[in-house]
Amino acid sequence: MSEVFVAVQSAAQASTRREHLDGREYLVVPAVAIVEGVLNHHLVQRDEIAAYVEAWNGRPFVVRHPQKDGQYISANSPGVLQQSGIGFLFNSRMDDDRLRCELWLDVAKAQTLGGDALTVLQRFEANQPTELSTGYFCDVEPISGYHKNKFYEGVQRNLRPDHIAALPDEVGACSWRDGCGAPRVNSEQMFTVNQSHDGVMLAFYLRSEDAQALALTDVPEGVKALPASELHVTLAYAGTVDEQYTTMAELLEMAADFTRYEVVVAAQVIGSGKFLNAESGKDAHFAIVQSEQLYQFRDRLCEWLRYEIPVERRHTYLPHITLAYGPPGTEVPLNIVEREVIFESLAVSWGDTTIVFPLQGQIRETDMATNEQEKAKVTTKANERDGAAPTKQPETSPEQPPVTNTNRAQAQPPATNTQAEKVAQPPAIPAEVVELAGLVKELGGVAGVKEAIQSIQVNARRMRDDLVGRLTANRQCAFTQEQLQVMPLDHLEALERSLRPADYSGRSGVTANAFTDDDDWEDYVPPSAEAAKQ
């Protein structure tokens, strides 16, 4: 049984009242702190909540959970109380399966602190819902099971209260709509603090500029957006640390050997989608990443590691970047803009430790700028060819006037026969170009080629629509129609084949053989109906 510190998010709203204690004015707000249920994959039972009800009285009420060096800490210290303490909890009691209490908010202290503290006070005074989060220590017993159709992998025991925090701009997992909060309080989803991550994963983390461009900053209530630093493309998830039959050192050594001969990977963000995360019960909203180079990289990686970690490869792989989690059915405007992303290193996460192995090669900023200039040149030529107005060219430097035909005539004497013989001949046309021109002519010229391409595109669209229709109608397919529409055609075909029921038509039945005197096997011939009657 392990000890962890837990924070259970919730929300608050209800009728308030004014009280005085030791000469100070308090705004008293009713709240719900904890509700029996599965919180952060752990089961919190009513009996465990009820065992320490009185211990909640007198606990600090603070603005946000106190942290030190990125880790959540207890709020019971002079420094924390001075900087973020705005009151206390009193009158705790059990009400069926939930712990109710009152938040006593120090009016003068909140006004003095200002900022978030003042915002919390103003919301309580206006009876507006406010998200809260309950912090407590507990022991976790490693027992798994289901509670109200929710899976849990541990049971919390011996809850020891520490504090309740107000979250002025966040949404609790057990939100106000779920029956939690203040002036009321509690949360259906809890997050564990000081509990180590125990997964093993290999991934591409995004470069800072790419991550900042994709990270969500404005999401609806109840949706949690992932910070830019956590955005990544999972290449292989191998389960928990305890499930590994290799060591961390061995896996890191293999990753180092693998990346020694691998180059940077370029990919394109092409759209967005969502799926229901069965483990958390929430919708995962993600950006779709497309890159043949990425698929090939992952195939080589999985093959390289096949004897070391149990990589799941039974299902079709869809590279994506999870951007946010939210309640099922919640619409999240992602507004994904197609852009190129570059993956420069392979990250290996083993529990709380992440080691990064750089890939070979690096795209310089000057090279990226040159690529943009080349794209602009191609666009300009295409516009001129199609009759569009040519892109304005940069003005010529005054120190170097443009050379006109007249200038060229004045600067160079007429060429003599000898000089003309020295003029370079035009380069020979490559054989491939000549062959291509012949094929275009056989197809009826440019118009014929266009017609052939259009026919291929129409057939491909029909094939895609047919596959998407069959997959959407198949209850075993976990992808939505929107997600299927952006998959490559060969992936759709592979997915459709994997979900197709076995077809035994046309296959031979059971054949029995008899051993003869000449040491040869002969096919068994069943007796005829007439022989059976005899």
Secondary structure per residue as TSV (DSSP state, phi and psi in degrees):
chain	resnum	aa	ss	phi	psi
A	1	M	-	360.0	127.0
A	2	S	E	-106.4	153.5
A	3	E	E	-101.8	133.2
A	4	V	E	-135.7	163.0
A	5	F	E	-106.9	130.8
A	6	V	E	-121.5	144.7
A	7	A	E	-124.9	119.0
A	8	V	E	-104.1	114.1
A	9	Q	E	-78.9	148.1
A	10	S	E	-155.0	-169.7
A	11	A	E	-139.9	169.4
A	12	A	E	-144.9	138.7
A	13	Q	-	-174.6	138.5
A	14	A	-	175.6	-178.4
A	15	S	-	-70.1	141.4
A	16	T	-	-116.7	169.6
A	17	R	E	-147.5	167.8
A	18	R	E	-107.4	136.6
A	19	E	E	-136.7	160.2
A	20	H	E	-122.3	136.2
A	21	L	E	-141.4	122.5
A	22	D	T	53.1	40.2
A	23	G	T	78.1	6.1
A	24	R	E	-114.3	145.7
A	25	E	E	-88.7	133.9
A	26	Y	E	-124.3	142.0
A	27	L	E	-95.9	117.7
A	28	V	E	-97.4	125.4
A	29	V	E	-126.2	121.3
A	30	P	E	-69.9	145.2
A	31	A	E	-148.6	158.9
A	32	V	E	-113.3	121.9
A	33	A	E	-90.4	-47.5
A	34	I	E	-142.6	143.1
A	35	V	E	-123.0	137.4
A	36	E	S	-55.8	136.1
A	37	G	E	160.3	-171.5
A	38	V	E	-92.7	115.7
A	39	L	E	-121.5	117.4
A	40	N	T	54.7	45.3
A	41	H	T	70.8	9.4
A	42	H	E	-118.7	143.0
A	43	L	E	-89.2	125.9
A	44	V	E	-110.2	114.7
A	45	Q	-	-95.1	155.4
A	46	R	H	-58.8	-42.8
A	47	D	H	-61.5	-36.6
A	48	E	H	-70.0	-37.8
A	49	I	H	-65.8	-42.8
A	50	A	H	-71.6	-19.6
A	51	A	T	-67.9	-23.2
A	52	Y	T	-130.1	37.8
A	53	V	S	-60.5	-50.0
A	54	E	G	-63.9	-23.7
A	55	A	G	-67.4	-16.9
A	56	W	G	-75.3	-25.8
A	57	N	T	-63.4	132.7
A	58	G	T	87.8	-3.0
A	59	R	-	-70.3	149.4
A	60	P	E	-68.8	147.2
A	61	F	E	-110.3	116.2
A	62	V	E	-124.6	165.3
A	63	V	E	-93.5	114.0
A	64	R	S	65.7	156.2
A	65	H	-	-73.4	131.6
A	66	P	-	-67.7	142.7
A	67	Q	E	-134.6	156.3
A	68	K	E	-144.7	122.8
A	69	D	T	56.0	38.2
A	70	G	T	79.6	0.7
A	71	Q	E	-111.8	140.9
A	72	Y	E	-71.7	141.0
A	73	I	-	-130.8	172.2
A	74	S	-	-68.2	147.6
A	75	A	S	-88.5	-2.7
A	76	N	-	-89.7	66.8
A	77	S	S	-145.0	149.8
A	78	P	H	-56.3	-40.6
A	79	G	H	-64.3	-44.3
A	80	V	H	-65.2	-44.9
A	81	L	H	-64.3	-35.6
A	82	Q	H	-69.4	-39.5
A	83	Q	H	-84.6	-34.0
A	84	S	H	-136.5	-0.9
A	85	G	E	-73.7	128.6
A	86	I	E	-127.5	9.0
A	87	G	E	162.6	-159.0
A	88	F	E	-145.0	169.7
A	89	L	E	-104.0	138.3
A	90	F	E	-143.2	168.7
A	91	N	E	55.8	46.7
A	92	S	E	-75.0	143.1
A	93	R	E	-161.0	156.3
A	94	M	E	-88.7	139.0
A	95	D	E	-132.4	94.9
A	96	D	T	61.4	-111.9
A	97	D	T	-102.3	14.2
A	98	R	E	-133.3	154.5
A	99	L	E	-99.5	116.6
A	100	R	E	-102.2	153.1
A	101	C	E	-157.4	-179.8
A	102	E	E	-122.1	136.2
A	103	L	E	-96.4	121.4
A	104	W	E	-100.2	105.3
A	105	L	E	-97.9	123.2
A	106	D	E	-73.3	107.9
A	107	V	H	-61.6	-49.0
A	108	A	H	-64.7	-38.4
A	109	K	H	-66.0	-41.3
A	110	A	H	-64.7	-39.2
A	111	Q	H	-67.3	-36.2
A	112	T	H	-69.0	-43.5
A	113	L	H	-67.8	-36.9
A	114	G	-	66.3	-163.5
A	115	G	H	57.1	-129.3
A	116	D	H	-62.7	-37.1
A	117	A	H	-61.7	-43.4
A	118	L	H	-67.3	-36.0
A	119	T	H	-61.9	-43.2
A	120	V	H	-61.5	-45.6
A	121	L	H	-58.8	-46.7
A	122	Q	H	-64.9	-36.7
A	123	R	H	-67.6	-42.9
A	124	F	H	-62.1	-42.5
A	125	E	H	-63.5	-31.5
A	126	A	T	-90.7	5.0
A	127	N	T	56.8	38.0
A	128	Q	-	-92.6	143.8
A	129	P	-	-58.4	134.7
A	130	T	E	-133.6	131.1
A	131	E	E	-77.3	139.3
A	132	L	E	-126.3	167.7
A	133	S	E	-146.5	125.3
A	134	T	E	-92.1	126.0
A	135	G	E	-107.5	129.6
A	136	Y	E	-154.9	159.3
A	137	F	E	-93.4	151.6
A	138	C	E	-159.7	166.1
A	139	D	E	-101.5	142.6
A	140	V	E	-114.5	119.8
A	141	E	E	-94.1	125.6
A	142	P	-	-73.9	77.4
A	143	I	-	-124.0	134.9
A	144	S	-	-112.5	157.3
A	145	G	E	169.9	-162.0
A	146	Y	E	-128.0	142.1
A	147	H	E	-135.1	114.5
A	148	K	T	52.7	48.5
A	149	N	T	66.9	15.0
A	150	K	E	-112.7	131.8
A	151	F	E	-81.3	139.8
A	152	Y	E	-131.9	151.3
A	153	E	S	-117.0	9.4
A	154	G	E	-167.2	158.4
A	155	V	E	-120.5	126.7
A	156	Q	E	-80.5	132.5
A	157	R	E	-125.6	155.5
A	158	N	E	53.9	59.9
A	159	L	E	-67.7	125.5
A	160	R	E	-117.8	108.4
A	161	P	E	-65.9	147.2
A	162	D	E	-125.2	-48.6
A	163	H	E	-169.1	173.4
A	164	I	E	-127.2	134.7
A	165	A	E	-114.5	140.6
A	166	A	E	-88.9	137.2
A	167	L	E	-118.5	88.6
A	168	P	T	-65.5	-23.0
A	169	D	T	-130.4	26.6
A	170	E	-	-128.9	167.1
A	171	V	-	-118.9	128.1
A	172	G	-	-73.3	150.7
A	173	A	S	-63.5	-42.6
A	174	C	S	-94.9	92.2
A	175	S	-	-84.6	-176.7
A	176	W	G	-57.9	-39.4
A	177	R	G	-68.3	-20.9
A	178	D	G	-89.2	0.3
A	179	G	T	101.1	13.4
A	180	C	-	-118.8	166.0
A	181	G	B	121.7	-172.9
A	182	A	B	-140.2	137.6
A	183	P	S	-69.3	54.9
A	184	R	S	-167.3	-61.7
A	185	V	-	81.7	133.2
A	186	N	-	156.3	172.1
A	187	S	-	-149.7	139.7
A	188	E	S	-81.7	-23.7
A	189	Q	S	-113.8	128.0
A	190	M	E	-112.8	153.8
A	191	F	E	-115.5	146.5
A	192	T	E	-96.8	132.5
A	193	V	E	-108.6	143.2
A	194	N	S	67.0	11.1
A	195	Q	-	-100.8	126.0
A	196	S	-	-72.8	148.3
A	197	H	-	-73.7	142.3
A	198	D	-	-123.8	20.1
A	199	G	E	-92.1	160.9
A	200	V	E	-121.2	122.0
A	201	M	E	-145.4	145.9
A	202	L	E	-116.4	132.2
A	203	A	E	-153.6	164.5
A	204	F	E	-101.7	114.4
A	205	Y	E	-87.4	145.4
A	206	L	-	-75.9	148.7
A	207	R	-	-63.4	157.1
A	208	S	H	-56.5	-45.9
A	209	E	H	-67.0	-35.8
A	210	D	H	-70.7	-42.0
A	211	A	H	-65.0	-41.8
A	212	Q	H	-64.0	-34.3
A	213	A	H	-71.1	-28.0
A	214	L	H	-98.1	-24.2
A	215	A	S	-60.9	138.9
A	216	L	-	-85.3	137.3
A	217	T	-	-116.4	-19.4
A	218	D	-	-132.3	102.6
A	219	V	-	-123.4	156.5
A	220	P	-	-66.5	166.3
A	221	E	T	-61.3	135.8
A	222	G	T	92.5	-7.3
A	223	V	-	-103.7	134.4
A	224	K	E	-106.9	115.0
A	225	A	E	-85.7	137.4
A	226	L	-	-77.7	139.6
A	227	P	-	-66.8	157.1
A	228	A	G	-57.5	-34.3
A	229	S	G	-67.1	-17.0
A	230	E	G	-101.9	-1.3
A	231	L	-	-72.8	130.2
A	232	H	E	-158.3	165.9
A	233	V	E	-110.4	115.6
A	234	T	E	-73.1	127.5
A	235	L	E	-96.7	-38.7
A	236	A	E	-157.9	128.7
A	237	Y	E	-111.8	126.1
A	238	A	E	-108.6	14.8
A	239	G	E	90.0	-160.0
A	240	T	E	-88.0	166.2
A	241	V	G	-59.4	-39.7
A	242	D	G	-65.4	-22.1
A	243	E	G	-85.2	-5.6
A	244	Q	-	-81.7	140.4
A	245	Y	S	-107.8	15.2
A	246	T	S	-121.8	170.9
A	247	T	-	-100.5	163.5
A	248	M	H	-61.2	-41.6
A	249	A	H	-61.9	-40.2
A	250	E	H	-66.9	-40.8
A	251	L	H	-66.0	-41.4
A	252	L	H	-65.3	-37.3
A	253	E	H	-64.6	-40.6
A	254	M	H	-66.8	-38.6
A	255	A	H	-64.9	-38.9
A	256	A	H	-64.8	-41.9
A	257	D	H	-66.5	-38.4
A	258	F	H	-66.9	-45.9
A	259	T	H	-73.0	-12.6
A	260	R	T	-61.1	-28.1
A	261	Y	T	-119.5	14.8
A	262	E	-	-106.6	142.8
A	263	V	B	-103.5	168.7
A	264	V	-	-58.1	150.8
A	265	V	E	-114.5	129.4
A	266	A	E	-103.7	142.7
A	267	A	E	-145.3	169.6
A	268	Q	E	-125.5	128.5
A	269	V	E	-81.6	119.1
A	270	I	E	-118.0	-8.1
A	271	G	E	174.5	-163.1
A	272	S	E	-143.3	167.6
A	273	G	E	-168.3	-177.3
A	274	K	E	-152.3	154.9
A	275	F	E	-146.0	157.4
A	276	L	E	-84.7	119.3
A	277	N	E	-79.0	108.4
A	278	A	T	-62.7	-29.5
A	279	E	T	-73.5	-42.3
A	280	S	T	-96.3	-16.0
A	281	G	T	73.9	16.0
A	282	K	E	-118.0	157.4
A	283	D	E	-78.2	132.9
A	284	A	E	-100.2	121.1
A	285	H	E	-100.4	129.2
A	286	F	E	-142.2	161.2
A	287	A	E	-98.3	136.3
A	288	I	E	-89.1	134.1
A	289	V	E	-114.0	131.9
A	290	Q	E	-122.4	128.4
A	291	S	-	-170.9	118.9
A	292	E	H	-65.0	-34.3
A	293	Q	H	-62.9	-37.5
A	294	L	H	-66.5	-43.4
A	295	Y	H	-58.5	-45.4
A	296	Q	H	-65.4	-40.2
A	297	F	H	-59.9	-46.2
A	298	R	H	-64.6	-40.5
A	299	D	H	-59.5	-44.1
A	300	R	H	-65.8	-39.6
A	301	L	H	-63.8	-46.8
A	302	C	H	-64.1	-37.6
A	303	E	H	-66.6	-38.8
A	304	W	H	-64.5	-34.6
A	305	L	T	-101.2	6.7
A	306	R	T	-61.3	-26.0
A	307	Y	T	-95.1	-2.6
A	308	E	T	-108.7	-41.4
A	309	I	S	-132.3	146.5
A	310	P	-	-81.0	79.9
A	311	V	-	-76.8	130.5
A	312	E	-	-75.8	118.7
A	313	R	-	-131.0	16.3
A	314	R	S	-79.0	-25.3
A	315	H	S	-106.6	159.3
A	316	T	-	-62.1	132.3
A	317	Y	-	-88.0	125.6
A	318	L	-	-120.8	100.3
A	319	P	-	-64.0	132.2
A	320	H	E	-155.2	165.2
A	321	I	E	-120.8	108.7
A	322	T	E	-70.5	126.8
A	323	L	E	-106.4	-28.4
A	324	A	E	-163.0	158.7
A	325	Y	E	-122.9	141.0
A	326	G	E	-153.6	168.9
A	327	P	-	-59.0	146.4
A	328	P	T	-56.2	135.4
A	329	G	T	89.0	-9.8
A	330	T	-	-73.4	127.4
A	331	E	-	-81.3	126.2
A	332	V	-	-119.4	112.6
A	333	P	-	-71.8	105.0
A	334	L	-	-85.0	-35.9
A	335	N	-	51.2	51.3
A	336	I	-	-71.8	128.4
A	337	V	-	-104.5	127.1
A	338	E	-	-57.7	131.9
A	339	R	E	-156.3	158.0
A	340	E	E	-88.1	138.5
A	341	V	E	-123.7	146.5
A	342	I	E	-119.1	129.3
A	343	F	E	-105.0	116.3
A	344	E	-	-104.9	-6.1
A	345	S	E	-154.7	155.7
A	346	L	E	-103.1	127.0
A	347	A	E	-104.1	134.4
A	348	V	E	-115.5	116.5
A	349	S	E	-105.8	123.2
A	350	W	E	-124.9	98.6
A	351	G	T	64.6	-128.3
A	352	D	T	-81.8	-8.1
A	353	T	E	-99.2	130.6
A	354	T	E	-125.3	123.5
A	355	I	E	-113.1	134.8
A	356	V	E	-110.5	132.0
A	357	F	E	-116.5	112.1
A	358	P	E	-63.2	142.9
A	359	L	-	-88.5	162.1
A	360	Q	B	-76.0	143.5
A	361	G	-	90.2	157.5
A	362	Q	-	-155.8	132.6
A	363	I	-	-87.0	115.9
A	364	R	-	-76.4	153.3
A	365	E	H	-63.1	-36.4
A	366	T	H	-64.5	-36.3
A	367	D	H	-67.5	-38.0
A	368	M	H	-65.7	-38.5
A	369	A	H	-65.1	-39.8
A	370	T	H	-62.8	-39.9
A	371	N	H	-60.4	-39.9
A	372	E	H	-65.5	-38.0
A	373	Q	H	-65.2	-39.9
A	374	E	H	-64.6	-40.3
A	375	K	H	-61.1	-39.4
A	376	A	H	-64.8	-39.6
A	377	K	H	-63.3	-43.7
A	378	V	H	-62.2	-41.2
A	379	T	H	-63.4	-41.2
A	380	T	H	-62.7	-45.9
A	381	K	H	-63.2	-39.0
A	382	A	H	-65.8	-39.4
A	383	N	H	-64.6	-42.3
A	384	E	H	-64.8	-38.8
A	385	R	H	-66.5	-36.4
A	386	D	T	-85.9	2.4
A	387	G	T	91.6	4.5
A	388	A	-	-77.7	161.8
A	389	A	-	-63.7	129.4
A	390	P	-	-66.1	149.2
A	391	T	-	-67.1	136.2
A	392	K	-	-63.6	128.6
A	393	Q	-	-85.1	150.8
A	394	P	-	-63.1	145.2
A	395	E	-	-66.4	147.2
A	396	T	-	-75.0	144.0
A	397	S	-	-62.4	137.3
A	398	P	T	-63.3	-26.2
A	399	E	T	-70.4	-22.5
A	400	Q	S	-127.4	88.7
A	401	P	-	-63.7	149.3
A	402	P	-	-63.6	145.9
A	403	V	-	-89.3	112.6
A	404	T	-	-92.4	176.0
A	405	N	H	-61.7	-37.3
A	406	T	H	-65.0	-44.8
A	407	N	H	-59.9	-41.5
A	408	R	H	-66.6	-36.0
A	409	A	H	-68.4	-36.9
A	410	Q	H	-73.2	-31.3
A	411	A	H	-82.5	-22.6
A	412	Q	S	-126.7	130.3
A	413	P	-	-69.6	158.4
A	414	P	-	-56.7	142.9
A	415	A	-	-77.4	135.4
A	416	T	-	-86.3	175.1
A	417	N	H	-59.6	-38.8
A	418	T	H	-63.5	-42.7
A	419	Q	H	-66.4	-37.8
A	420	A	H	-63.9	-35.8
A	421	E	H	-64.5	-24.2
A	422	K	T	-85.8	-9.0
A	423	V	S	-64.9	131.9
A	424	A	-	-64.9	139.4
A	425	Q	-	-76.5	148.9
A	426	P	-	-60.6	145.5
A	427	P	-	-64.4	151.3
A	428	A	-	-70.7	143.9
A	429	I	-	-74.2	127.9
A	430	P	-	-58.3	149.3
A	431	A	H	-61.7	-34.4
A	432	E	H	-61.8	-38.8
A	433	V	H	-67.0	-41.5
A	434	V	H	-62.0	-43.1
A	435	E	H	-64.5	-40.1
A	436	L	H	-63.5	-42.3
A	437	A	H	-60.9	-37.9
A	438	G	H	-64.6	-41.7
A	439	L	H	-64.8	-40.3
A	440	V	H	-61.0	-40.8
A	441	K	H	-65.5	-41.3
A	442	E	H	-62.8	-32.4
A	443	L	T	-84.4	5.5
A	444	G	T	93.7	26.5
A	445	G	H	82.2	-167.5
A	446	V	H	-61.5	-38.6
A	447	A	H	-62.3	-40.1
A	448	G	H	-65.5	-39.9
A	449	V	H	-64.1	-43.6
A	450	K	H	-59.4	-43.6
A	451	E	H	-63.6	-40.3
A	452	A	H	-65.4	-42.7
A	453	I	H	-64.2	-43.1
A	454	Q	H	-61.9	-38.5
A	455	S	H	-64.2	-42.0
A	456	I	H	-63.2	-42.3
A	457	Q	H	-64.6	-41.0
A	458	V	H	-62.7	-44.7
A	459	N	H	-62.7	-40.2
A	460	A	H	-64.7	-41.1
A	461	R	H	-63.9	-41.7
A	462	R	H	-62.6	-43.3
A	463	M	H	-63.5	-42.2
A	464	R	H	-63.5	-46.7
A	465	D	H	-61.2	-38.6
A	466	D	H	-65.6	-44.2
A	467	L	H	-64.8	-44.9
A	468	V	H	-62.4	-39.3
A	469	G	H	-63.8	-43.6
A	470	R	H	-68.0	-40.0
A	471	L	H	-69.0	-39.3
A	472	T	H	-63.1	-35.9
A	473	A	H	-78.3	-13.6
A	474	N	-	-84.4	117.2
A	475	R	T	-65.4	-19.5
A	476	Q	T	-79.4	-12.2
A	477	C	-	-82.7	123.5
A	478	A	-	-89.0	-5.7
A	479	F	S	-90.4	147.7
A	480	T	-	-82.4	168.2
A	481	Q	H	-61.7	-38.7
A	482	E	H	-64.1	-39.0
A	483	Q	H	-69.7	-37.6
A	484	L	H	-66.9	-35.1
A	485	Q	H	-62.2	-27.3
A	486	V	T	-97.3	-1.6
A	487	M	S	-75.6	146.5
A	488	P	-	-59.5	151.8
A	489	L	H	-61.1	-40.5
A	490	D	H	-66.6	-30.2
A	491	H	H	-71.5	-37.9
A	492	L	H	-62.3	-41.7
A	493	E	H	-64.0	-42.7
A	494	A	H	-64.8	-40.8
A	495	L	H	-65.0	-40.9
A	496	E	H	-65.5	-38.0
A	497	R	H	-66.8	-37.9
A	498	S	H	-68.6	-24.7
A	499	L	T	-98.5	-1.6
A	500	R	S	-76.9	132.0
A	501	P	-	-66.0	152.8
A	502	A	-	-61.4	138.9
A	503	D	-	-117.1	112.6
A	504	Y	-	-102.1	8.3
A	505	S	T	-67.5	138.3
A	506	G	T	84.8	-5.5
A	507	R	-	-88.4	149.9
A	508	S	-	-69.5	148.8
A	509	G	-	-84.3	-162.6
A	510	V	-	-71.3	133.0
A	511	T	-	-117.9	124.3
A	512	A	-	-103.6	143.7
A	513	N	E	-119.4	153.4
A	514	A	E	-120.6	142.2
A	515	F	E	-90.9	125.2
A	516	T	-	-104.8	176.6
A	517	D	T	-69.2	-24.3
A	518	D	T	-90.3	20.7
A	519	D	S	63.6	19.3
A	520	D	-	-110.3	149.2
A	521	W	E	-87.4	137.2
A	522	E	E	-121.4	145.8
A	523	D	E	-64.8	137.5
A	524	Y	-	-75.9	129.2
A	525	V	-	-106.5	114.0
A	526	P	-	-66.5	150.2
A	527	P	-	-66.5	149.7
A	528	S	-	-76.0	169.0
A	529	A	H	-62.6	-37.7
A	530	E	H	-65.6	-41.7
A	531	A	H	-65.2	-34.1
A	532	A	H	-66.6	-35.3
A	533	K	H	-66.2	-34.5
A	534	Q	-	-72.0	360.0
